[in-house]
Amino acid sequence: MMSATPDTQRVSRFIAADGVRLHALDWGGQGPPLLLVHGGRRTGRSWNAMARRLHAALRVLALDLRGHGDSEASVTGNDSRGRMQDMARVAEGLELAPHFVMAHSLGCFPAGLYASHYAERVRGLILIEPIPDIHVWWTRGQTSKSEWIKSRSSEHRNGWESLDDLRARLTQGSATRDWAPEVLDDLLREETRIFPDGRVAFKWDPSVYNPDEMWEDRTSLLEEAPRLTMPTLVVARSDNDQLESHLKPLVNTLPQGQLAVLPGLGHGMYLENPGLIADLARQFFASVAEEAVAH
């Protein structure tokens, strides 16, 4: 069930991290902390619909990764390890008790590293549609760095003529047309910058795509899996083309791995059906807490 607590009770928290000010949106709530980590070109506010449904059971905090949302940008520190260190600084700055972590897509890399390096802090972990190997994802098999940089020069567009233009693109795009109206409204209202001439851009800085860092980032969730000792739930869509080849082996390598395969959803599943994913998360974290009490 969605709580009636209004969005106005959210509080912005800012934490200094290596010369950069990071932002997390604190929804408050009862129960242990839950740190949410977004994927590429999103912000912590992409979790708004989930947070509205979860903060009655958990203290929900949605992180803006460096260069996204209300977190400051820097040329370096945007790779998986840098983002993992930012997660650690946020947890320390907010003095979080042992907590849960939930991440989506590219956000699963820093979340996985964080849970691996700070296992004593993480009570349970959910990885939604994780990408197993970030170097393979970025390079798409390209072996020449210079050729790869040339090939990606036109990627990552960030600019539209108006909010109406952006809304039309999102409602028609193959990856975004199934996003829930609530999520779409949040995105247009809270994840965008509107310029004086009416043009619109998403709240992420071009520095987050530092080609040198991207090329050198060799993070593999499969390699980290044995060190993810906490209960870990991997959530994947049924038509994920890496389900059999990578995600099931990942789950089998996790010391306490579980897999939930969901039909009828795309890669952005928490944006398409936040109620379903929130229920799944709530049940998983409750079962982790109950198991801990039993032992």
Long-range contacts (C-beta under 8 A, 24 or more apart in sequence): 1-53, 1-56, 2-52, 2-53, 2-275, 3-52, 3-53, 3-55, 3-56, 5-52, 5-55, 5-56, 7-48, 7-52, 12-70, 13-61, 13-93, 13-94, 14-70, 15-89, 15-90, 15-93, 15-94, 16-89, 16-93, 17-66, 17-85, 17-86, 17-89, 17-90, 17-93, 18-77, 18-85, 18-89, 19-74, 20-66, 20-71, 20-72, 20-73, 20-74, 20-77, 20-86, 21-71, 21-72, 22-63, 22-64, 22-66, 22-71, 22-72, 22-86, 22-89, 22-90, 23-63, 23-64, 23-69, 23-70, 23-71, 24-61, 24-62, 24-63, 24-64, 24-90, 24-94, 25-51, 25-61, 25-62, 25-64, 26-59, 26-60, 26-61, 26-94, 27-51, 27-52, 27-55, 27-59, 27-60, 27-61, 27-62, 28-55, 28-59, 28-60, 29-54, 29-55, 29-56, 29-57, 29-58, 29-59, 29-60, 30-55, 30-56, 30-57, 30-58, 30-59, 31-57, 31-58, 31-59, 32-58, 32-59, 32-97, 32-98, 32-99, 32-100, 32-123, 32-285, 32-289, 33-58, 33-59, 33-60, 33-61, 33-94, 33-96, 33-97, 33-99, 33-100, 34-58, 34-59, 34-60, 34-61, 34-99, 34-100, 34-101, 34-102, 34-285, 35-61, 35-63, 35-87, 35-90, 35-91, 35-96, 35-99, 35-100, 35-101, 35-102, 36-60, 36-61, 36-62, 36-63, 36-101, 36-102, 36-103, 37-63, 37-65, 37-87, 37-101, 37-102, 37-103, 37-104, 37-107, 37-108, 37-110, 37-111, 38-62, 38-63, 38-64, 38-65, 38-68, 38-103, 38-104, 38-107, 39-103, 39-104, 39-105, 39-106, 39-107, 39-108, 40-105, 40-106, 40-107, 41-68, 41-156, 41-158, 41-202, 41-204, 42-68, 42-104, 42-191, 42-204, 43-68, 43-69, 43-70, 43-190, 43-191, 43-203, 43-204, 44-68, 44-69, 45-69, 45-186, 45-187, 45-190, 45-191, 46-183, 46-186, 46-187, 46-191, 46-271, 47-270, 48-182, 48-183, 48-186, 48-190, 49-180, 49-182, 49-183, 49-186, 49-270, 49-271, 49-274, 49-278, 50-270, 50-274, 50-277, 50-278, 50-281, 53-274, 53-275, 53-278, 53-279, 53-282, 54-278, 54-281, 54-282, 57-282, 57-285, 57-286, 58-100, 58-282, 58-285, 61-90, 61-94, 61-96, 63-87, 63-90, 65-107, 65-110, 65-208, 66-208, 67-204, 67-205, 67-207, 67-208, 68-203, 68-204, 68-205, 68-208, 69-191, 69-203, 69-204, 70-203, 73-205, 73-207, 73-208, 74-207, 75-207, 75-210, 76-210, 76-213, 78-207, 78-208, 78-209, 78-210, 78-213, 79-210, 79-213, 79-214, 79-216, 79-217, 79-219, 80-109, 80-110, 80-113, 80-134, 80-217, 80-219, 81-110, 81-113, 81-217, 81-219, 82-213, 83-109, 83-110, 84-109, 84-110, 84-111, 84-113, 84-114, 84-117, 86-110, 87-111, 87-114, 88-114, 88-117, 88-118, 91-118, 91-121, 96-121, 98-122, 98-123, 99-123, 100-124, 100-125, 100-126, 100-285, 100-288, 101-125, 101-126, 102-126, 102-128, 102-281, 103-127, 103-128, 103-130, 104-128, 104-129, 104-268, 104-270, 105-129, 105-130, 105-131, 105-267, 105-268, 106-131, 106-134, 106-137, 108-221, 109-134, 109-217, 109-219, 109-221, 112-219, 112-221, 112-224, 112-228, 113-219, 113-224, 115-228, 115-230, 115-232, 116-224, 116-227, 116-228, 119-227, 119-228, 119-229, 119-230, 122-230, 123-230, 123-231, 123-285, 123-288, 123-289, 123-292, 124-230, 124-231, 124-232, 124-233, 124-284, 124-285, 124-288, 125-228, 125-230, 125-231, 125-232, 125-233, 126-232, 126-233, 126-234, 126-235, 126-281, 126-284, 127-221, 127-232, 127-233, 127-234, 127-235, 128-235, 128-269, 128-270, 128-277, 129-235, 129-236, 129-237, 129-240, 129-267, 129-268, 129-269, 130-221, 130-234, 130-236, 130-247, 130-250, 131-221, 131-242, 132-220, 132-221, 132-222, 132-242, 132-246, 132-247, 132-250, 133-219, 133-220, 133-221, 133-222, 133-246, 134-217, 134-218, 134-219, 134-220, 135-215, 135-217, 135-218, 135-219, 135-220, 138-214, 138-215, 138-217, 139-215, 145-211, 145-215, 148-211, 148-215, 149-211, 152-211, 155-209, 156-206, 156-209, 158-201, 158-202, 158-204, 158-206, 159-199, 159-200, 159-201, 160-199, 160-200, 160-201, 161-198, 161-199, 161-200, 162-198, 162-199, 162-200, 163-188, 163-192, 163-194, 163-198, 163-200, 165-200, 166-192, 166-200, 175-266, 175-267, 175-268, 176-268, 176-271, 178-265, 178-266, 178-272, 179-268, 179-271, 179-272, 180-271, 180-272, 180-273, 180-274, 182-274, 183-271, 183-272, 183-274, 221-250, 222-246, 222-249, 222-250, 222-253, 225-250, 225-253, 225-254, 225-257, 226-253, 226-254, 226-255, 228-254, 228-255, 229-255, 229-256, 230-256, 230-288, 231-256, 231-258, 231-284, 231-287, 231-288, 231-291, 232-256, 232-257, 232-258, 233-257, 233-258, 233-259, 233-260, 233-280, 233-284, 234-258, 234-259, 234-260, 235-259, 235-260, 235-262, 235-269, 235-277, 235-280, 236-260, 236-261, 236-262, 237-261, 237-262, 237-263, 237-265, 237-266, 237-267, 237-269, 238-262, 238-263, 238-264, 240-267, 258-284
